[in-house]
């Protein structure tokens, strides 16, 4: 159905956030992105690249495709997320014809296998990572399957389950890729997939929580039953008989890729519900070295990258939903995009290009935007036999499309770029040869490298030591005098040794001269202490005072990473004075706008208008960002039982009340409340009610997950569809509640951007005359589907920069030198300045900046009151609000 003209006008009026003045017509559309096909017109490419829309599975009732591979005949094999496998014969570039699409026959049945989030054609077989909770249509469970054509009829007649995997859904089994040496395969799974029993382990399987930080599980229940090691990677032989654990500690990494020298990279996901909390970790590119641990733990337990027993990311990308990772060695691309990692983000429709640079035993990376679109829910991609990039959109039953991107510019694509192996990278690989088995040569080779300046070398050396029998190196470790070797080998002994060695390990650590250490070396030493306590328990009565005397004078150091470790160790040890020191830090001013997880390659503000639905939490948080250090120290203090005075407790619990004024992800309030309740468990019983009220207990819902905002929707809400909403509203708008209608208008944030009856924001158009111009259906359609028709006058704009990146936001002003762009509708006065010399072109976004689903928290009566309030123009004397039986 097409919207009627009046509906289109309303959509333009209600979703708009600013009228662009005529002076802004100096901005021109990028001619490279103007196409007749809207599926192509929305996509921004780098100069010289061309794009073809090849096929729409959803338009052909073939589901929403999420995985692909190419077979030995150059045909593409794909899978619907909730359906069967397909095989495509792809036309040559520029041919303009549609692919030939066939249902893949497996054992004479098209539905024998599917639901694949990973596909690989190798060893004359199709490997399928099936992600499925078995049902009547797809009785097979999640696992790695091998499909073979044994009779030469070009169909797969043999299916072998190589290993069933316990896990399904979006955090279940994911990708499968060919190993770098082409002799085996690698599989990767998210953190809701149990790590199966392996035949070998490069990463020792004695993983634990390993922090003294209070474990607060997600208050809304996400991943509460999941434990370490989180997401994992295994190397598997072609027959699926030998499984080896390679790397773990991911949240929900979908995909991985080898570079041209055989180093493996992974694109890991963030936990968006943790926005605003100090344990939040952004999406990131990880170098998955042998035995690497990346520190995912459930809830508040995620490790900092600074901890020596996990390895840091190559680069933090930012918020998003990773789905695919490709290395472009085989692409027919110009030099700039040769040997580059392409990382797909589903939420915000961006393919990030990561330009790797060797750095010691690992890499650094610079990021730019290879392509993007709004909306563009990217799922999977691959470099085809023709050297072009093929990618798909879809997932979660969304509209699905298949594209091809190729280079057609002036630069040569016949280029060969080799990554140079550094001496540290070579040394790291030599040490990794000792991972997984005992070898008499390991200790002599690895021991000196425990003090190597390169972190990845030290990590590889420690794991080489840990794989050797403890009896062969324990005595050597306890006799060691080098402070850096002591630090690292005591971590190994804490992880692999017996608890009866605890005091001897602590004596060795106490022998280290703290003043001679660098900041990072001091963090490593503190981590060694923490591991001893986590794995072996509290220090004995004789040595505990010595440990306290050694560490207590250090705090605070003014270095946050150091102070995080010191605070949790000293609270654990009941160190004298630690409580007043930490309470004093709850007043300390912090850098405005600082985000957890460190610097990111993308701006959080720039993501809001790329996908308003997923940008909502970002917008709210950036409006009033929580203080990270205060939140961290307040959480640490929740486990402090001793050292309190009434004055300290008053100040501490009042901090919690203030913390509820900040904004974060959907679990922010719940996490703060859980820390508050942990702390309340330590107050005198006769003071519980006082401190519960002082700390904001009366502000919270019964679950503690939400603030009880006066006049907030009572619900229960629903996912309102247009016809249902129209039917409810047109059942009658008589005897409505004016105040409740106004409250709903405020509660669902209309007031932030729009004025009505003289009240509200001035960011968007005035809605006072809405009721006199538009029908109930018009108004509801504009609210429920704000992106259906977006006028150029009111749309956000995508500015294309010279470096290939893009910036999305509202153009609110310009002068002769710069454009001034607002990116957050909740903080409209915060402007990003774009120098005109850096802007190549711009285009309007087809995605409304008005957030979808705003009315989904309302019940039927609340929805009626809202529409009555809108149509009345904020007039409480309107007939909608007249009581029954008279005025």
TAVENWO-V722002 format. One record per residue. N is the residue number from 0. SS is DSSP state (~ for helix, > for strand, _ for the rest). OMEGA is omega as a letter, one per 20 degrees, with the letter a starting at -180 (* if undefined). D_CENTER is the distance of its C-alpha to the mean C-alpha in Angstrom with 1 decimal. Layout:
BEGIN
N&SS&OMEGA&D_CENTER  N&SS&OMEGA&D_CENTER
END
This chain:
BEGIN
0&_&r&36.1  1&_&r&36.3  2&_&r&36.0  3&_&a&39.3  4&~&a&40.1  5&~&r&40.0  6&~&r&36.5  7&~&r&35.3  8&~&r&36.9  9&~&r&35.3  10&~&r&31.8  11&~&a&32.5  12&~&a&33.8  13&~&a&31.3  14&_&a&28.0  15&_&r&29.2  16&_&r&28.3  17&_&r&30.9  18&_&r&34.0  19&_&r&33.9  20&_&a&37.3  21&~&a&39.4  22&~&a&39.0  23&~&a&35.5  24&~&r&37.0  25&~&r&37.0  26&_&a&33.5  27&_&r&34.0  28&>&r&31.9  29&_&a&30.8  30&~&a&33.4  31&~&a&31.2  32&~&r&28.9  33&_&a&31.7  34&_&r&32.3  35&_&a&34.1  36&_&a&31.3  37&~&r&28.6  38&~&r&26.1  39&~&a&26.7  40&~&a&27.5  41&_&a&24.0  42&>&r&22.6  43&>&a&22.9  44&>&r&24.0  45&_&r&25.1  46&_&r&28.9  47&_&a&30.9  48&>&r&28.4  49&>&a&29.4  50&>&r&27.7  51&>&r&29.2  52&>&a&28.1  53&>&a&29.5  54&>&r&28.9  55&_&r&27.5  56&_&a&27.1  57&~&r&26.6  58&~&r&29.8  59&~&r&31.6  60&_&r&30.4  61&_&r&28.6  62&_&a&25.3  63&_&a&21.8  64&>&a&21.3  65&>&r&18.2  66&>&a&19.7  67&>&r&22.5  68&>&r&24.9  69&>&r&28.3  70&_&a&31.4  71&_&r&34.4  72&_&r&36.1  73&_&r&33.4  74&_&r&32.4  75&>&r&28.9  76&>&a&27.8  77&>&r&25.0  78&>&r&23.8  79&>&a&23.2  80&_&a&20.2  81&_&a&22.9  82&_&a&26.0  83&>&r&28.1  84&>&r&28.2  85&>&r&29.7  86&>&a&31.4  87&>&r&31.8  88&>&a&34.4  89&_&r&33.1  90&_&r&35.6  91&_&r&36.1  92&_&r&34.6  93&_&a&36.5  94&_&r&38.4  95&_&r&37.1  96&_&a&37.4  97&_&r&35.0  98&_&r&33.8  99&>&a&35.9  100&>&r&33.7  101&>&r&34.9  102&>&a&33.7  103&_&a&33.4  104&_&r&36.1  105&>&a&35.3  106&_&r&38.4  107&_&a&40.1  108&>&r&37.4  109&_&a&34.6  110&_&a&32.6  111&_&a&33.0  112&_&r&29.5  113&>&r&26.3  114&_&a&22.9  115&>&r&21.6  116&>&r&18.0  117&>&r&19.6  118&>&r&23.0  119&>&r&25.2  120&>&a&28.8  121&>&r&30.5  122&_&a&33.8  123&_&a&35.4  124&>&r&32.9  125&>&r&29.9  126&>&a&27.2  127&>&r&25.1  128&>&a&22.0  129&>&a&22.8  130&_&a&20.3  131&_&r&22.7  132&_&a&24.1  133&_&r&27.7  134&_&a&29.7  135&_&a&33.1  136&_&r&31.9  137&_&a&29.7  138&_&a&31.3  139&_&a&29.6  140&_&r&26.8  141&_&r&23.6  142&>&r&24.4  143&>&a&25.3  144&>&r&28.3  145&>&r&30.7  146&>&a&32.7  147&>&r&36.0  148&_&a&38.9  149&_&a&41.9  150&_&r&44.6  151&_&a&43.7  152&_&r&43.4  153&_&r&40.0  154&_&a&38.3  155&>&a&36.6  156&_&a&39.1  157&>&r&37.8  158&>&r&34.6  159&>&r&33.8  160&>&a&31.2  161&>&r&30.2  162&>&r&28.1  163&>&a&27.0  164&_&a&23.5  165&_&a&22.8  166&_&r&19.6  167&_&a&18.6  168&_&a&16.3  169&_&r&12.8  170&_&a&12.1  171&_&r&15.6  172&>&a&17.3  173&>&a&15.8  174&>&r&17.4  175&>&a&20.7  176&>&r&22.1  177&>&r&25.4  178&_&a&26.0  179&_&a&27.0  180&_&r&30.6  181&_&r&30.6  182&_&a&32.1  183&>&r&29.3  184&>&r&25.9  185&>&r&22.4  186&>&a&20.2  187&>&a&16.6  188&>&r&15.3  189&_&a&12.4  190&_&r&13.0  191&_&r&15.2  192&_&r&17.6  193&_&r&20.3  194&_&a&21.2  195&_&r&24.7  196&_&a&27.8  197&_&r&27.8  198&_&a&31.0  199&>&a&29.8  200&>&r&27.2  201&_&r&26.3  202&_&a&24.0  203&_&a&26.4  204&_&r&25.7  205&_&a&26.7  206&_&r&23.2  207&_&r&23.0  208&_&r&21.1  209&_&r&22.9  210&_&r&22.4  211&_&r&24.9  212&_&a&22.3  213&_&r&22.7  214&_&r&20.5  215&_&a&19.5  216&_&a&17.8  217&_&a&15.6  218&_&r&18.4  219&_&r&17.4  220&_&a&17.5  221&_&r&14.1  222&_&a&14.5  223&_&r&17.6  224&_&a&19.6  225&_&a&17.3  226&_&r&18.4  227&_&k&18.1  228&_&a&17.7  229&_&r&14.5  230&>&a&13.5  231&>&r&16.4  232&>&r&18.3  233&>&r&22.0  234&>&a&24.8  235&>&r&27.3  236&>&a&30.8  237&_&a&31.7  238&_&r&33.6  239&_&a&30.8  240&_&a&33.2  241&_&a&31.5  242&>&a&27.9  243&>&r&26.7  244&>&a&23.6  245&>&a&22.2  246&>&r&18.9  247&>&r&16.5  248&>&r&14.2  249&>&r&10.9  250&_&a&8.5  251&_&r&8.3  252&_&a&9.3  253&_&a&11.2  254&>&a&13.5  255&>&a&15.5  256&>&r&18.4  257&>&r&21.5  258&_&a&22.9  259&_&r&26.6  260&_&r&27.6  261&_&r&25.7  262&_&a&22.7  263&>&a&19.7  264&>&a&16.2  265&>&r&12.8  266&>&a&9.5  267&>&a&7.0  268&_&r&3.6  269&_&r&2.4  270&_&a&5.2  271&~&r&6.0  272&~&a&9.5  273&~&r&9.8  274&_&r&10.0  275&_&a&13.4  276&_&a&13.8  277&_&r&14.7  278&_&r&12.7  279&_&r&9.2  280&_&a&7.5  281&_&r&5.4  282&>&a&4.3  283&>&r&7.9  284&>&a&11.0  285&>&r&13.0  286&>&a&16.8  287&_&r&17.6  288&_&r&21.1  289&_&r&23.5  290&_&a&22.9  291&>&r&19.7  292&>&a&17.8  293&_&r&14.3  294&_&r&14.7  295&_&r&12.3  296&_&a&14.4  297&_&r&14.2  298&~&a&14.2  299&~&a&15.3  300&~&a&16.1  301&_&a&13.3  302&_&r&15.3  303&_&r&15.5  304&_&a&15.5  305&_&a&19.1  306&_&a&20.4  307&_&a&22.7  308&_&r&22.1  309&_&a&18.7  310&_&a&17.9  311&_&r&15.8  312&_&r&13.4  313&_&r&15.3  314&>&r&13.2  315&>&r&10.1  316&>&a&9.0  317&>&a&7.3  318&_&r&5.3  319&_&r&4.9  320&_&a&5.3  321&>&r&7.0  322&>&a&10.4  323&>&r&13.1  324&>&a&14.4  325&>&r&18.1  326&>&a&20.6  327&~&r&23.3  328&~&a&26.3  329&~&r&28.1  330&_&r&27.4  331&_&a&30.3  332&_&r&28.6  333&_&a&30.2  334&~&a&29.8  335&~&a&26.9  336&~&r&24.6  337&_&a&26.3  338&_&r&24.5  339&_&r&21.1  340&>&r&17.7  341&>&a&16.3  342&>&a&12.6  343&>&r&11.9  344&>&a&9.3  345&_&a&10.4  346&_&a&9.5  347&_&r&11.3  348&_&a&13.6  349&>&r&13.5  350&>&r&14.7  351&>&r&14.1  352&>&a&17.1  353&>&a&16.9  354&>&a&20.4  355&>&r&20.9  356&>&r&23.6  357&>&r&25.1  358&>&a&25.1  359&_&a&27.1  360&_&a&25.9  361&>&a&22.5  362&>&r&21.1  363&>&a&19.8  364&>&r&18.4  365&>&a&18.9  366&>&r&16.8  367&>&a&18.2  368&>&a&17.6  369&>&r&19.3  370&>&r&19.3  371&>&r&17.7  372&>&a&18.8  373&_&i&18.6  374&_&r&17.9  375&_&a&16.9  376&_&a&14.6  377&>&r&14.5  378&>&a&14.8  379&>&r&16.8  380&>&r&19.2  381&>&r&21.9  382&>&a&24.7  383&_&r&27.8  384&_&r&31.3  385&_&r&32.3  386&_&r&29.7  387&_&r&27.8  388&>&r&24.1  389&>&r&23.7  390&>&a&20.6  391&>&r&20.0  392&>&r&18.3  393&_&a&18.1  394&_&a&16.4  395&_&r&16.9  396&_&r&20.5  397&_&r&19.8  398&_&a&22.3  399&_&a&22.1  400&>&r&23.5  401&>&a&24.3  402&>&r&24.7  403&>&r&26.3  404&>&r&25.9  405&>&a&28.7  406&>&a&30.3  407&_&a&33.6  408&_&a&34.2  409&_&a&36.8  410&_&r&35.1  411&_&r&35.9  412&_&r&33.4  413&_&a&35.8  414&_&r&34.2  415&_&a&33.4  416&_&a&31.1  417&_&r&31.0  418&_&a&28.6  419&_&r&30.9  420&_&r&30.5  421&_&r&30.9  422&~&r&33.2  423&~&r&30.4  424&~&r&28.4  425&~&r&31.7  426&~&r&32.4  427&~&a&29.0  428&~&r&29.7  429&~&r&33.1  430&~&a&31.9  431&~&r&29.3  432&_&r&32.4  433&_&r&33.2  434&_&r&30.1  435&_&a&30.8  436&_&r&34.6  437&_&a&37.5  438&_&a&39.3  439&_&a&42.1  440&_&a&41.1  441&~&a&37.6  442&~&r&38.7  443&~&a&41.0  444&~&a&38.4  445&~&a&35.3  446&~&a&37.0  447&~&a&37.7  448&~&r&34.2  449&~&r&32.8  450&~&r&33.6  451&_&a&32.5  452&_&a&30.9  453&_&a&27.9  454&~&a&25.1  455&~&r&24.2  456&~&r&28.0  457&~&r&28.4  458&~&r&25.6  459&~&r&27.2  460&~&a&30.6  461&~&r&29.7  462&~&r&28.3  463&~&r&31.5  464&~&a&33.5  465&~&a&31.7  466&_&r&32.6  467&_&r&36.2  468&_&a&38.4  469&~&a&38.2  470&~&a&42.0  471&~&a&42.2  472&_&a&40.3  473&~&a&40.4  474&~&r&43.7  475&~&a&42.7  476&~&a&39.6  477&~&r&41.6  478&_&a&44.1  479&_&a&41.7  480&_&a&42.5  481&_&a&39.9  482&~&a&37.4  483&~&r&34.3  484&~&r&35.3  485&~&a&36.0  486&~&a&32.5  487&~&a&30.8  488&~&r&33.4  489&~&r&33.4  490&~&a&29.7  491&~&a&30.8  492&~&r&33.7  493&~&a&31.8  494&~&a&29.5  495&~&a&32.4  496&_&a&35.6  497&_&a&37.6  498&~&a&37.4  499&~&r&41.1  500&~&a&40.1  501&~&a&38.0  502&~&r&40.6  503&~&r&41.5  504&~&r&37.9  505&~&r&37.8  506&~&r&41.1  507&~&r&39.8  508&~&r&36.8  509&~&r&39.2  510&_&a&41.3  511&_&r&38.7  512&_&a&39.7  513&~&a&36.7  514&~&a&38.2  515&~&a&38.2  516&_&r&34.5  517&_&a&31.9  518&~&a&28.9  519&~&r&26.6  520&~&r&29.5  521&~&r&29.9  522&~&r&26.3  523&~&a&27.0  524&~&r&30.2  525&~&r&28.7  526&~&r&26.1  527&~&r&29.1  528&~&a&30.8  529&~&r&27.9  530&~&r&27.7  531&~&a&31.4  532&~&a&31.2  533&~&a&28.3  534&~&a&30.0  535&~&r&33.6  536&_&a&34.0  537&_&r&35.6  538&_&r&38.1  539&_&a&41.7  540&~&a&44.1  541&~&a&45.7  542&~&a&42.7  543&~&r&40.4  544&~&r&42.3  545&~&r&42.1  546&~&r&38.3  547&~&a&38.2  548&~&a&40.7  549&~&a&38.8  550&~&a&35.4  551&~&a&36.3  552&~&a&37.9  553&~&a&34.7  554&_&i&32.7  555&_&a&31.4  556&_&a&30.9  557&_&r&29.0  558&_&a&26.2  559&~&a&23.2  560&~&r&21.9  561&~&a&25.5  562&~&r&26.1  563&~&r&23.1  564&~&a&24.8  565&~&a&28.3  566&~&a&27.6  567&~&r&26.4  568&~&a&29.2  569&~&r&31.9  570&~&r&31.1  571&~&a&31.2  572&_&a&34.6  573&_&a&35.9  574&_&r&36.8  575&_&r&39.4  576&_&a&38.2  577&~&a&34.4  578&~&r&34.0  579&~&r&35.8  580&~&a&34.0  581&~&r&30.5  582&~&r&31.8  583&~&a&33.1  584&~&r&29.6  585&_&r&28.4  586&_&a&30.4  587&_&r&29.1  588&_&a&27.9  589&_&r&24.5  590&_&a&23.3  591&_&r&22.6  592&_&a&19.0  593&_&a&17.6  594&_&r&13.9  595&_&r&12.5  596&_&r&11.1  597&_&a&13.7  598&_&r&14.3  599&_&a&11.9  600&_&r&13.3  601&_&r&12.5  602&_&r&13.9  603&~&a&12.1  604&~&a&15.4  605&~&a&15.6  606&~&a&12.8  607&~&a&14.6  608&~&r&17.4  609&~&r&15.7  610&_&a&14.6  611&~&a&16.2  612&~&a&15.1  613&~&r&11.4  614&~&a&12.6  615&~&a&14.8  616&~&r&12.8  617&~&a&12.3  618&~&a&16.0  619&~&a&17.1  620&~&a&15.6  621&~&r&16.9  622&~&r&20.2  623&_&a&20.6  624&>&r&18.2  625&_&r&18.9  626&_&a&20.6  627&~&a&18.5  628&~&r&21.4  629&~&a&23.5  630&~&a&20.9  631&~&a&20.6  632&~&r&24.4  633&~&r&25.0  634&~&r&23.0  635&~&a&24.8  636&~&a&28.0  637&_&r&27.5  638&_&a&28.8  639&_&a&31.8  640&_&a&35.0  641&_&r&37.6  642&_&a&38.6  643&_&r&38.2  644&_&r&40.8  645&~&a&41.0  646&~&r&40.2  647&~&a&37.0  648&~&r&35.9  649&~&a&36.7  650&~&a&34.5  651&~&a&31.7  652&~&r&31.6  653&~&r&32.0  654&~&a&28.8  655&~&r&26.9  656&~&r&28.6  657&~&a&27.6  658&~&r&23.9  659&_&r&23.9  660&_&a&24.6  661&_&a&21.2  662&>&r&18.2  663&_&r&14.6  664&_&a&12.2  665&_&r&14.1  666&_&a&14.6  667&~&a&15.8  668&~&a&19.5  669&~&r&19.5  670&~&r&18.3  671&~&r&20.9  672&~&r&23.5  673&~&r&23.0  674&~&r&23.6  675&~&a&26.5  676&~&r&28.0  677&~&r&27.8  678&~&a&29.7  679&~&r&32.2  680&_&a&33.1  681&_&a&34.9  682&_&r&37.0  683&_&a&40.7  684&~&a&41.1  685&~&r&43.4  686&~&a&40.8  687&~&a&37.9  688&~&r&38.6  689&~&a&39.0  690&~&r&35.7  691&~&r&33.8  692&~&a&35.0  693&~&a&34.7  694&_&r&31.0  695&_&a&30.2  696&~&a&30.8  697&~&r&32.6  698&~&a&29.8  699&>&r&27.6  700&_&a&27.7  701&_&r&29.1  702&_&a&25.7  703&_&a&24.6  704&_&a&21.3  705&_&r&22.6  706&>&r&25.1  707&_&a&28.4  708&_&a&28.9  709&_&r&32.5  710&_&r&33.1  711&_&r&29.6  712&_&r&29.4  713&_&a&30.9  714&_&i&29.7  715&_&r&29.1  716&_&r&27.1  717&_&r&26.5  718&_&a&24.7  719&_&r&27.6  720&_&a&29.0  721&~&a&31.5  722&~&r&34.6  723&~&a&34.0  724&~&r&33.4  725&~&a&36.5  726&~&r&38.6  727&~&a&37.8  728&~&a&38.5  729&_&r&41.6  730&_&r&43.0  731&_&r&44.2  732&_&r&43.3  733&_&r&46.3  734&_&a&46.6  735&_&a&43.0  736&_&a&41.7  737&~&a&41.3  738&~&r&39.5  739&~&r&37.0  740&~&r&36.3  741&~&r&35.8  742&~&r&33.6  743&~&r&31.3  744&~&r&31.3  745&~&a&30.1  746&~&a&27.7  747&_&r&25.7  748&_&r&25.6  749&~&a&28.1  750&~&a&30.1  751&~&a&27.5  752&~&a&28.2  753&_&r&31.6  754&>&r&35.0  755&>&a&37.3  756&_&r&40.8  757&_&r&40.5  758&>&r&37.4  759&>&a&33.8  760&_&r&31.9  761&_&r&33.1  762&_&a&30.0  763&_&a&30.7  764&_&r&34.0  765&_&a&36.5  766&_&a&36.5  767&_&a&39.9  768&_&a&41.7  769&~&a&39.1  770&~&a&41.4  771&~&a&44.4  772&~&a&42.8  773&_&a&40.5  774&_&r&40.6  775&~&a&38.4  776&~&r&36.8  777&~&a&36.1  778&~&a&34.4  779&~&r&32.4  780&~&r&31.3  781&~&r&30.1  782&~&a&28.0  783&~&a&26.6  784&_&a&25.9  785&_&a&25.7  786&_&a&24.7  787&_&r&27.8  788&_&a&29.9  789&_&r&28.8  790&_&r&31.7  791&_&a&31.5  792&_&a&33.0  793&_&a&30.0  794&_&r&27.0  795&_&a&24.3  796&>&r&24.9  797&>&a&23.0  798&>&a&24.7  799&>&a&24.9  800&>&a&25.3  801&_&a&27.6  802&_&r&24.9  803&_&r&23.3  804&_&r&20.4  805&>&r&20.4  806&>&a&20.1  807&>&r&20.0  808&>&r&21.9  809&>&r&25.4  810&>&a&28.3  811&>&r&30.4  812&>&r&32.8  813&>&r&34.0  814&_&a&36.8  815&_&a&38.4  816&_&a&35.8  817&>&r&32.4  818&>&r&30.3  819&>&a&28.8  820&>&r&25.6  821&>&a&24.0  822&_&a&20.3  823&_&a&19.9  824&~&r&22.3  825&~&r&22.1  826&~&a&23.2  827&_&a&25.4  828&_&r&27.5  829&_&a&24.8  830&>&r&25.5  831&>&a&24.2  832&>&r&27.2  833&>&r&27.2  834&>&a&30.3  835&~&a&32.1  836&~&a&32.9  837&~&a&29.2  838&>&r&28.9  839&>&a&30.1  840&>&r&29.8  841&>&r&28.0  842&>&r&27.5  843&>&r&26.9  844&_&r&23.8  845&_&a&24.5  846&_&r&21.7  847&_&r&23.2  848&_&r&21.9  849&_&a&23.0  850&_&r&20.4  851&_&r&21.1  852&_&a&21.9  853&~&a&23.4  854&~&a&26.3  855&~&r&24.5  856&~&a&25.2  857&_&r&28.9  858&_&a&31.6  859&~&a&34.6  860&~&r&36.8  861&~&r&34.1  862&~&r&33.4  863&~&a&37.1  864&~&r&37.5  865&~&a&34.7  866&~&r&36.3  867&~&r&39.7  868&~&r&38.5  869&~&a&37.1  870&~&r&40.2  871&~&a&42.5  872&_&r&41.1  873&_&a&40.7  874&_&a&44.4  875&_&r&45.2  876&_&a&48.7  877&_&a&47.6  878&~&r&49.1  879&~&a&45.8  880&~&r&46.2  881&_&r&49.9  882&_&r&50.7  883&_&r&52.4  884&_&r&56.1  885&_&a&56.3  886&_&*&54.9
END
